[in-house]
Amino acid sequence: MLDEMSAIVGPSPSPSPAGGRGDDRAALPLSRARERAGVRVLRKHPTLVLGALLLLAMALIALFAPQLATHDPSDIDPLARLQGVSAEHRFGTDALGRDVYSRAVWGARVSLIVGITVAALSSAIGIVLGLVAGFVRPIEGIVMRVMDGLMAIPGILLAIAAMAVTRASLATVIVAITIPEVPRVVRLVRSLALTLREQLYVEAARAVGTRLPAILWRHVLPNMMAPLIVQATFVAASAVLIEAALSFLGVGVPGQTPSWGNMMAEGRNFVAVAFHIILFPGILLALTVLAINLLGDGLRDALDPRLARQL
């Protein structure tokens, strides 16, 4: 009877000799493949990975500034002025007794907001004007002459002039820095548009009656995104430096707003006795610009492998 029942039911499954390790063994090659892929990317594009990690660290500092700051960046303590690095004040204090570490952490927000916003605005405006100049020939001359006139004026002087006629604020700084950066993007987009408008797929789209806005959106713009992304990173790095320069000269964000340029401007008179006031903001500024430039170089090599091989 037992033999008949076993024949009907079939042989009972034997326990795995590995004690349930079959799934672990199946997952192990997947994890190893991911590790190898990560190592491969690191070896192939080390500047891209390094720049992304540095920029991510700066973004996290700016995002969690309220939690990372140990003091209110605006608190004044005359009894603690010009103190060095200590357990209470990690980066020391400035001439008014304010905590340099807390002000430096909050200053990361200003620099990153300016860099990202200027890159986005200048890219958007430059794409529209560049595409118009590249595909609408009657307007090309007017647009490019205006861009040539803006490029004839140094960017920092144009930003100072824009700040001089308006009220100092973060929005004003962004607009003042965006205006000199737009011609760079316009010239790049126009040069790409002049090349792409002669391609066969653009001619075919025109032949079948596709409207110009649809051609630009579907065929032209996607094929110029790689160089535009790289250009946007360089614009962001330039915007961070210009914002720091404007704040250092006293025509940037208001003095009560903690920014790296303001901190270095306030500490330049005390370099001999309290060098830390300008040291730490300068290091953070240099690391931020370095991270953005490394990211841009890495994206250029990753998005254009032929250029990487030539270099």
DAJO-V169229 format. One line per field, one symbol per residue. ss: DSSP state (2 for helix, 1 for strand, 0 for the rest). Layout:
ss=???
//
This chain:
ss=02222222200000000000022222222222222222222222022222222222222222202222000000000222000000000000100000122222222222222222222222222222222222202222222222222220002222222222000002222222222222222222222222220002222222200002222222222222222222222222222222222222200000000002222222222200000222222222222222222222222222202222220
//
